[in-house]
Amino acid sequence: MLKKFFKKIVVAILKTEAKLILARFRPKIIAVSGTVGKTSAKEAIALVLGSEFDIRKSEKSYNSEIGVPLAIIGAQTGWGSFKQWLLVILKGLKVFLLAGDYPKILILEMGVDRPKDMEKMVSWVKPYAAVITAVGTVPVHVQYFSGPEELINEKRKLVECLDDNNWAILNIDDKEVSAFRKNTKAKIITYGFSESADLTASNYKMDGDGIVFKVSYKGNIVPVRLDKFFGRHNVYTVLAAISAGLACGVNLVKSVEAVSGMKPPRGRMNLLEGVNGSLIFDDSYNSSPIAVEAAVEVLSEYPAKRRIAVLGDMKELGAFSRSEHERIGEMLRAKDVWLLFTIGPEAKFIAEGARRSGFDAFKIFEFSDSAEAGEAVKKIIQEGDLIMVKGSQSARMERVVESIMAHPEDKETLLVRQEEEWKNR
């Protein structure tokens, strides 16, 4: 009870400070939202806009009622420390009262966990441009809504708040996001592989080092190569960033040059060396149905002796949890997955779906704990194996990666959730 009360007070203070800072400095705000790809898009947008402007981006995934004010202030979470939160509050006051300058552009993630989340945020944060990455058929966090439609309606409020001087940047290949075009007064840039998009990707290929493709805008075509990035979903990240650049006056060539310097964020399909001459796709940051589909697609396309999927719970799917986990399991056999490890009470339905689809039951292993699963995976790894590890944050899938990585001494720089606060959970 006391924790909740304390959190409410802190949120109210930080929100007030953030409002005052925005009123004083009036930065342009690029808001990024969607079910998947927000953080990657934010990072890429920061590279593009940072090539021309003084910018600030949200740290990590600060996209909530407390994360957005933190990003505006330029502070990090105080976790459970009263002293640290007091220092954050004092920093907010200092920025408002004493700062001589402030970034010209803020790139903010804006997430939706509960009903009215977006409505509350856009009541005081007024974006210059809104970037919507993807929503999918069954969005994550749907458990807190009456169904996918109510959640999508909440996300739509980000583009509904825009006026004709603003920009809505929309993924045209996502049916739900594409439909947002009729719900905004803003100028629109659409992006995707569809030929009807304003900014189009084509000629996509993946090799052992990364991906290549071409982007086209108003007759101009520029090739793109991303080393150490794997999968078509990364193309959408680049397209979102280039679109944000176009909305802010950065030309196509300069935008492509900027995104070519991207480095994969930790825990997002990072290719790491594994034990016994294996490779690991570390996608342990978080999970959702649309993200797992993308990860499995990459696993199936990358050359390997054996493909091993280690999948944890996909949280916050509510009434859709069982069916979505089963659906993921059903697709694995067709994607040439050799062995399946599941972790958690909801992930057991991935195993059920896999068995029902004809996946060899003797090649399916179920665990309740990620550390225990990691040791089991380690015992069966052979040279040439490719292991993909993915699950929601609470599944702590980074512990699996730590068990099977060739250089666990580098975990602090390579893996997610290495802060002491996470390790103590």
Order of alpha helices (4+ residues) and beta strands (2+ residues): alpha-beta-alpha-beta-alpha-alpha-beta-alpha-beta-alpha-beta-alpha-beta-beta-beta-beta-alpha-alpha-beta-beta-alpha-beta-alpha-beta-alpha-beta-alpha-beta-alpha-alpha-alpha
